[in-house]
Amino acid sequence: MNKPLLSVITVVFNNVNDIERTMLSVLNQTYPNIEYLVIDGKSTDGTLEIIEKYRSRLAVFISEKDAGIYDAMNKGLAKATGDYVVFMNSGDEFYEKDTVKEVFASGPGADIYYGETEMINEELQSLGQRRHKAPENFTWRDFKYGMSVSHQAIFIRRKLTGLYDLNYQLSSDIDWILTAAKKARKIVNVHQYVAKYLVGGMSKKKHRQSLQERFAIMRKHYGLLSTVFNHFVIAFNLGWYWFRNRRTND
C-alpha cells in the first residue's frame, strides 16, 4: 500500500533542554516515509550543536533570525513537500514510536487525521489530558468553545494548508487549523493519543493578548454575535472545570 509522505516541522529557538527529546521522537518513528524539517531562529545556547548531531537525517535545516514563531513555521511550510504536514515544535513529541504508523493505519485518504494530546510539565511528568477533549467527529465548528484539537495532534493534507497569518502573534495556529478544516472533506479521528505537549510558552506569559487574538479569530470564522455568546459558555465551562477540580484536589 502506498505510504503518504509526512512532513514533520520542528520550530526551535534557544531550547537546548528539550530539542533533542523532540527530534528523537520524530527520528525514531517506525513509519518509514517522513520528511523532517527543523527551523531554528539562530539559537545561541547550544541548541545548534545538538541539531548538528542529527543534521544528516534532516530533509531541511534552516538557522536564521525570524519574525516570531509563526514566521518560522511559515518557512517550514514553504519548504515542505509531503502529502501531509504536522508541527512538532521543540518541547513537544509524538506519543509513541509507532504513533505515525498507527495514525495512517486508521483509514486511508483522509484530509485530516486527529487525536488526543497528553500534557507534560518541565519535569516530563504527565498532567493528563487537555481540558478540551477532542470531539468524536471534528469539524471546523468545533473550535467555537475552545481549541479542542492541538496542532501537535493533527495531520493535515498539505494542499489544504496556507501560511500562518502573522497578524496573530500567539494564536495563529487556531486560524490555520480552522481555515484548513473548512476545506476538508474527510476527517478521521484516530481514537488514540498522538502527541505530548509541554505546557507553558508565550501564550501563557501573554495571556491577555492571546485571549484577544482568539476572540478576533473566532469572530472571523463564526461571526460577532455567535462569538460573544460562545464566550459566555466558555467562561461558564472554565469556571465549572476549575470548581470541579478544586473540589477533587481538596
C-alpha positions as CSV (number, residue, x, y, z in Angstrom):
1,M,0.0,0.0,0.0
2,N,1.3,3.5,-0.9
3,K,2.5,5.3,2.2
4,P,1.9,9.0,2.2
5,L,4.9,11.3,2.9
6,L,4.5,13.2,6.1
7,S,6.4,16.4,6.6
8,V,7.2,17.0,10.3
9,I,8.3,20.5,11.1
10,T,10.0,21.5,14.3
11,V,10.5,25.1,15.2
12,V,13.0,26.0,17.8
13,F,14.9,28.9,19.4
14,N,17.2,28.6,22.3
15,N,15.7,25.4,23.8
16,V,18.8,23.3,24.4
17,N,17.0,21.4,27.2
18,D,14.2,20.0,25.0
19,I,15.2,20.0,21.4
20,E,17.0,16.5,21.4
21,R,14.0,14.8,23.0
22,T,11.7,16.3,20.4
23,M,14.0,15.4,17.5
24,L,14.4,11.8,18.7
25,S,10.6,11.4,19.0
26,V,10.5,12.2,15.2
27,L,13.6,10.4,14.1
28,N,12.7,7.2,16.0
29,Q,9.3,6.8,14.4
30,T,8.7,3.4,12.9
31,Y,6.8,4.9,10.0
32,P,9.3,4.9,7.0
33,N,8.1,7.9,5.0
34,I,8.8,11.0,7.0
35,E,10.4,14.2,5.8
36,Y,11.8,16.1,8.8
37,L,12.4,19.8,8.7
38,V,13.9,21.8,11.6
39,I,13.7,25.6,11.6
40,D,15.9,27.4,14.1
41,G,15.8,31.1,15.0
42,K,19.6,31.5,15.2
43,S,20.0,29.9,18.6
44,T,23.0,30.8,20.8
45,D,22.5,28.4,23.8
46,G,23.9,25.1,22.4
47,T,20.7,24.1,20.5
48,L,22.6,24.2,17.2
49,E,25.2,21.8,18.5
50,I,22.5,19.3,19.3
51,I,20.8,19.7,16.0
52,E,24.1,19.2,14.2
53,K,24.3,15.7,15.7
54,Y,21.3,14.7,13.6
55,R,21.7,17.0,10.6
56,S,22.4,14.2,8.1
57,R,18.9,12.8,8.9
58,L,17.1,16.1,8.2
59,A,15.5,16.9,4.9
60,V,15.7,20.7,5.6
61,F,17.6,22.6,8.2
62,I,17.4,26.4,8.5
63,S,19.0,28.6,11.1
64,E,18.4,32.3,10.8
65,K,16.6,35.1,12.5
66,D,12.9,35.3,12.1
67,A,9.9,37.5,13.0
68,G,8.5,35.1,15.6
69,I,7.2,31.5,15.8
70,Y,4.7,31.7,13.0
71,D,7.2,33.3,10.6
72,A,9.4,30.3,11.4
73,M,6.6,27.9,10.9
74,N,5.8,29.5,7.5
75,K,9.4,28.9,6.5
76,G,8.9,25.2,7.2
77,L,5.7,25.1,5.3
78,A,7.4,26.8,2.3
79,K,10.0,24.0,2.2
80,A,7.7,21.0,3.0
81,T,6.9,18.6,0.1
82,G,4.9,15.9,2.0
83,D,1.3,14.8,1.4
84,Y,0.6,15.7,5.0
85,V,2.1,18.1,7.5
86,V,2.3,18.2,11.2
87,F,4.1,20.6,13.6
88,M,6.1,19.1,16.5
89,N,7.8,22.1,18.0
90,S,10.7,22.0,20.4
91,G,9.5,20.6,23.8
92,D,6.7,18.5,22.3
93,E,6.9,14.9,21.0
94,F,5.0,12.1,19.4
95,Y,3.2,10.0,21.9
96,E,4.9,6.7,21.0
97,K,7.4,5.5,18.4
98,D,4.6,3.8,16.4
99,T,2.3,6.9,16.5
100,V,2.7,8.0,12.9
101,K,2.3,4.4,11.6
102,E,-0.9,4.0,13.6
103,V,-2.3,7.3,12.5
104,F,-2.1,6.4,8.8
105,A,-3.3,2.9,9.5
106,S,-6.6,4.3,10.9
107,G,-8.0,4.8,7.4
108,P,-6.7,5.8,4.0
109,G,-7.4,9.0,2.1
110,A,-8.4,11.4,4.9
111,D,-7.8,15.2,4.5
112,I,-7.2,15.4,8.3
113,Y,-6.2,12.9,10.9
114,Y,-6.5,13.9,14.6
115,G,-6.3,12.6,18.1
116,E,-5.7,13.4,21.7
117,T,-2.8,15.2,23.4
118,E,-1.2,14.5,26.7
119,M,0.1,17.5,28.7
120,I,3.5,17.2,30.4
121,N,5.4,19.6,32.7
122,E,9.0,20.6,32.6
123,E,9.9,17.5,34.6
124,L,8.2,15.5,31.9
125,Q,5.6,14.3,34.3
126,S,2.1,13.7,32.8
127,L,-0.6,16.3,33.6
128,G,-3.2,14.2,31.9
129,Q,-5.5,15.0,29.0
130,R,-6.1,18.6,27.8
131,R,-9.2,20.3,29.3
132,H,-10.8,20.3,25.8
133,K,-11.3,16.7,24.8
134,A,-11.0,16.0,21.1
135,P,-14.5,15.7,19.6
136,E,-15.7,12.4,18.3
137,N,-16.4,13.9,14.9
138,F,-14.3,17.0,14.4
139,T,-15.3,19.9,12.0
140,W,-14.3,23.5,11.8
141,R,-17.3,24.4,14.0
142,D,-15.8,22.5,17.0
143,F,-13.4,25.3,18.0
144,K,-16.3,27.7,18.9
145,Y,-15.9,26.8,22.6
146,G,-12.1,26.5,22.5
147,M,-9.3,24.7,20.7
148,S,-10.4,21.1,21.0
149,V,-7.6,19.7,18.9
150,S,-4.0,20.8,19.4
151,H,-1.7,21.5,16.4
152,Q,0.7,18.7,17.6
153,A,-2.1,16.1,17.3
154,I,-3.5,17.0,13.8
155,F,-2.1,15.8,10.5
156,I,-3.4,18.0,7.6
157,R,-3.2,17.3,3.9
158,R,-0.6,19.9,2.8
159,K,-2.5,21.1,-0.2
160,L,-5.3,22.3,2.2
161,T,-2.9,24.5,4.2
162,G,-1.9,28.1,3.7
163,L,0.6,30.2,5.6
164,Y,0.1,31.3,9.1
165,D,-1.4,34.8,9.5
166,L,1.4,36.9,11.0
167,N,-1.2,39.4,12.3
168,Y,-1.7,36.9,15.1
169,Q,1.4,36.5,17.3
170,L,0.2,33.9,19.7
171,S,-2.9,32.2,18.4
172,S,-2.4,31.9,14.6
173,D,-2.5,28.1,14.8
174,I,-6.2,28.3,15.6
175,D,-6.9,30.3,12.5
176,W,-4.6,28.0,10.4
177,I,-6.4,24.8,11.5
178,L,-9.9,26.3,11.1
179,T,-9.1,27.5,7.6
180,A,-7.8,24.1,6.5
181,A,-10.7,22.3,8.2
182,K,-13.3,24.3,6.3
183,K,-11.8,22.8,3.1
184,A,-11.6,19.2,4.3
185,R,-14.0,16.6,3.0
186,K,-12.9,13.6,5.1
187,I,-11.7,14.0,8.7
188,V,-10.7,10.9,10.7
189,N,-10.5,10.5,14.5
190,V,-7.6,8.1,15.2
191,H,-9.0,7.4,18.7
192,Q,-5.6,7.5,20.4
193,Y,-3.1,9.8,21.9
194,V,-1.0,11.4,19.2
195,A,1.3,13.9,21.0
196,K,2.7,15.1,24.2
197,Y,2.6,18.8,24.8
198,L,5.0,20.7,27.0
199,V,2.8,23.2,28.9
200,G,3.8,26.9,29.1
201,G,5.0,29.1,26.2
202,M,4.3,32.6,25.2
203,S,0.5,32.2,25.2
204,K,0.7,31.6,28.9
205,K,3.0,34.5,29.6
206,K,1.0,36.9,27.4
207,H,-2.5,35.5,28.3
208,R,-4.4,38.7,27.7
209,Q,-3.0,39.2,24.2
210,S,-3.7,35.5,23.5
211,L,-7.3,35.9,24.5
212,Q,-7.8,39.0,22.4
213,E,-6.4,37.2,19.4
214,R,-8.6,34.2,20.0
215,F,-11.7,36.4,20.1
216,A,-10.7,38.1,16.8
217,I,-10.2,34.7,15.2
218,M,-13.5,33.3,16.4
219,R,-15.2,36.4,15.2
220,K,-13.6,36.0,11.8
221,H,-14.9,32.4,11.5
222,Y,-18.1,32.4,13.5
223,G,-19.4,36.0,13.5
224,L,-19.6,38.5,16.3
225,L,-22.9,37.5,17.9
226,S,-22.0,33.8,18.0
227,T,-18.6,34.6,19.3
228,V,-19.9,36.8,22.2
229,F,-22.5,34.1,23.2
230,N,-19.9,31.3,22.9
231,H,-17.5,33.2,25.2
232,F,-20.2,33.2,27.9
233,V,-20.4,29.4,27.5
234,I,-16.5,29.2,27.6
235,A,-16.4,31.3,30.8
236,F,-19.1,29.0,32.4
237,N,-17.3,25.8,31.4
238,L,-14.0,27.2,32.6
239,G,-15.5,28.1,36.0
240,W,-17.1,24.7,36.4
241,Y,-13.9,23.0,35.4
242,W,-11.9,25.0,38.0
243,F,-14.6,24.4,40.7
244,R,-14.8,20.6,40.0
245,N,-11.1,20.1,40.0
246,R,-10.6,22.2,43.1
247,R,-13.1,20.1,45.0
248,T,-11.3,17.0,43.7
249,N,-8.0,18.2,44.9
250,D,-9.3,19.4,48.3
